[in-house]
Amino acid sequence: MNDLQWYRLYSDSEPIVEKELLNKLLSNGALAKFALVRHNGEYKAMLYVNGKRINGPALPEPLTTPNGEVTHWMGNKPGVGLTTSEAEMIIQAVTDRIERAR
């Protein structure tokens, strides 16, 4: 493996933020940021709360029982609720980026 190949492996071990998609101020005062990232060679959405990466699904997931306008979620302790339009915007941004990468 040459030096350039090693760099590519190392540089993709942490998520690379391509752009922020959505910022939300949560009811507890925390700031949630949803970003389009490249991680392990794949494009996905990632949630950050107060700058800390929160593991969870790569795209918003539907709630089994929607609560008012909140129909989707991302994250894993804490999970953050999303409206249908917010979830669709995130999914569309990730899908468009995956299509451009092909």
MARKOLDREN-675033 format. One record per residue (C-alpha): residue number from 1; residue in one letter; x, y, z. Coordinates in Angstrom, 3 decimals, padded with zeros to 6 digits. Example, Ala and Ser with C-alpha at 12.3 -4.5 7.8 and 13.67 -1.06 7.14 Angstrom:
<nodes>
pos:1 | code:A | X:012.300 | Y:-004.500 | Z:007.800
pos:2 | code:S | X:013.670 | Y:-001.060 | Z:007.140
</nodes>
This chain:
<nodes>
pos:1 | code:M | X:000.000 | Y:000.000 | Z:000.000
pos:2 | code:N | X:001.453 | Y:003.352 | Z:-000.973
pos:3 | code:D | X:001.244 | Y:006.521 | Z:001.145
pos:4 | code:L | X:-001.775 | Y:007.902 | Z:-000.718
pos:5 | code:Q | X:-003.834 | Y:004.732 | Z:-000.160
pos:6 | code:W | X:-003.017 | Y:004.791 | Z:003.548
pos:7 | code:Y | X:-004.156 | Y:008.404 | Z:003.804
pos:8 | code:R | X:-007.485 | Y:007.607 | Z:002.146
pos:9 | code:L | X:-008.152 | Y:004.779 | Z:004.602
pos:10 | code:Y | X:-007.244 | Y:006.932 | Z:007.579
pos:11 | code:S | X:-009.078 | Y:010.036 | Z:006.429
pos:12 | code:D | X:-012.396 | Y:008.175 | Z:006.047
pos:13 | code:S | X:-012.289 | Y:006.508 | Z:009.469
pos:14 | code:E | X:-013.995 | Y:009.585 | Z:010.965
pos:15 | code:P | X:-017.084 | Y:011.138 | Z:009.380
pos:16 | code:I | X:-016.314 | Y:013.918 | Z:006.923
pos:17 | code:V | X:-019.049 | Y:016.548 | Z:007.043
pos:18 | code:E | X:-019.978 | Y:017.688 | Z:003.547
pos:19 | code:K | X:-022.653 | Y:020.137 | Z:004.653
pos:20 | code:E | X:-025.076 | Y:020.893 | Z:007.443
pos:21 | code:L | X:-028.635 | Y:020.099 | Z:006.463
pos:22 | code:L | X:-030.689 | Y:021.221 | Z:009.450
pos:23 | code:N | X:-030.242 | Y:022.845 | Z:012.863
pos:24 | code:K | X:-032.845 | Y:022.471 | Z:015.624
pos:25 | code:L | X:-032.983 | Y:023.919 | Z:019.103
pos:26 | code:L | X:-034.306 | Y:021.161 | Z:021.345
pos:27 | code:S | X:-036.712 | Y:021.636 | Z:024.252
pos:28 | code:N | X:-033.856 | Y:021.013 | Z:026.726
pos:29 | code:G | X:-031.822 | Y:023.867 | Z:025.185
pos:30 | code:A | X:-029.405 | Y:021.592 | Z:023.289
pos:31 | code:L | X:-028.553 | Y:022.302 | Z:019.644
pos:32 | code:A | X:-029.106 | Y:019.398 | Z:017.248
pos:33 | code:K | X:-027.357 | Y:019.527 | Z:013.873
pos:34 | code:F | X:-028.097 | Y:017.098 | Z:011.067
pos:35 | code:A | X:-025.295 | Y:016.822 | Z:008.530
pos:36 | code:L | X:-024.593 | Y:015.068 | Z:005.252
pos:37 | code:V | X:-021.403 | Y:013.100 | Z:005.872
pos:38 | code:R | X:-019.120 | Y:010.628 | Z:004.184
pos:39 | code:H | X:-018.183 | Y:007.825 | Z:006.548
pos:40 | code:N | X:-016.543 | Y:004.490 | Z:005.724
pos:41 | code:G | X:-016.998 | Y:005.203 | Z:002.018
pos:42 | code:E | X:-020.744 | Y:005.833 | Z:002.262
pos:43 | code:Y | X:-022.864 | Y:008.981 | Z:002.288
pos:44 | code:K | X:-025.380 | Y:009.266 | Z:005.108
pos:45 | code:A | X:-027.015 | Y:011.679 | Z:007.491
pos:46 | code:M | X:-025.516 | Y:012.071 | Z:010.928
pos:47 | code:L | X:-026.816 | Y:013.753 | Z:014.052
pos:48 | code:Y | X:-024.704 | Y:015.940 | Z:016.326
pos:49 | code:V | X:-026.050 | Y:017.278 | Z:019.640
pos:50 | code:N | X:-024.057 | Y:020.158 | Z:021.106
pos:51 | code:G | X:-021.206 | Y:019.171 | Z:018.796
pos:52 | code:K | X:-021.110 | Y:015.516 | Z:019.902
pos:53 | code:R | X:-021.760 | Y:012.817 | Z:017.311
pos:54 | code:I | X:-024.780 | Y:010.671 | Z:018.173
pos:55 | code:N | X:-024.812 | Y:007.192 | Z:016.666
pos:56 | code:G | X:-028.011 | Y:005.937 | Z:015.099
pos:57 | code:P | X:-029.648 | Y:005.255 | Z:011.756
pos:58 | code:A | X:-028.103 | Y:006.634 | Z:008.563
pos:59 | code:L | X:-031.426 | Y:008.214 | Z:007.568
pos:60 | code:P | X:-034.481 | Y:009.385 | Z:009.525
pos:61 | code:E | X:-036.710 | Y:006.524 | Z:010.673
pos:62 | code:P | X:-040.509 | Y:006.730 | Z:010.930
pos:63 | code:L | X:-041.963 | Y:006.710 | Z:014.436
pos:64 | code:T | X:-044.272 | Y:003.790 | Z:015.181
pos:65 | code:T | X:-046.682 | Y:006.230 | Z:016.829
pos:66 | code:P | X:-046.263 | Y:009.797 | Z:015.508
pos:67 | code:N | X:-046.721 | Y:012.548 | Z:018.074
pos:68 | code:G | X:-048.367 | Y:015.612 | Z:016.540
pos:69 | code:E | X:-046.115 | Y:016.975 | Z:013.808
pos:70 | code:V | X:-043.215 | Y:014.710 | Z:014.834
pos:71 | code:T | X:-043.278 | Y:011.693 | Z:012.513
pos:72 | code:H | X:-039.610 | Y:010.596 | Z:012.272
pos:73 | code:W | X:-036.548 | Y:010.319 | Z:014.487
pos:74 | code:M | X:-032.766 | Y:010.071 | Z:014.323
pos:75 | code:G | X:-030.174 | Y:009.369 | Z:016.978
pos:76 | code:N | X:-029.816 | Y:006.978 | Z:019.852
pos:77 | code:K | X:-029.983 | Y:008.356 | Z:023.379
pos:78 | code:P | X:-030.757 | Y:011.095 | Z:022.731
pos:79 | code:G | X:-033.120 | Y:010.619 | Z:019.832
pos:80 | code:V | X:-034.373 | Y:013.732 | Z:018.071
pos:81 | code:G | X:-037.816 | Y:014.012 | Z:016.521
pos:82 | code:L | X:-038.370 | Y:015.353 | Z:013.016
pos:83 | code:T | X:-041.382 | Y:016.504 | Z:011.045
pos:84 | code:T | X:-042.237 | Y:014.806 | Z:007.762
pos:85 | code:S | X:-040.841 | Y:017.729 | Z:005.747
pos:86 | code:E | X:-037.573 | Y:017.771 | Z:007.725
pos:87 | code:A | X:-037.150 | Y:014.006 | Z:007.308
pos:88 | code:E | X:-037.909 | Y:014.157 | Z:003.585
pos:89 | code:M | X:-035.400 | Y:017.000 | Z:003.093
pos:90 | code:I | X:-032.642 | Y:015.010 | Z:004.843
pos:91 | code:I | X:-033.445 | Y:011.814 | Z:002.929
pos:92 | code:Q | X:-033.517 | Y:013.698 | Z:-000.392
pos:93 | code:A | X:-030.157 | Y:015.400 | Z:000.275
pos:94 | code:V | X:-028.482 | Y:012.066 | Z:001.072
pos:95 | code:T | X:-030.118 | Y:010.303 | Z:-001.889
pos:96 | code:D | X:-029.060 | Y:013.090 | Z:-004.289
pos:97 | code:R | X:-025.457 | Y:012.910 | Z:-003.038
pos:98 | code:I | X:-025.364 | Y:009.123 | Z:-003.438
pos:99 | code:E | X:-026.650 | Y:009.471 | Z:-007.016
pos:100 | code:R | X:-023.986 | Y:012.108 | Z:-007.850
pos:101 | code:A | X:-021.272 | Y:009.805 | Z:-006.491
pos:102 | code:R | X:-022.163 | Y:006.997 | Z:-008.887
</nodes>
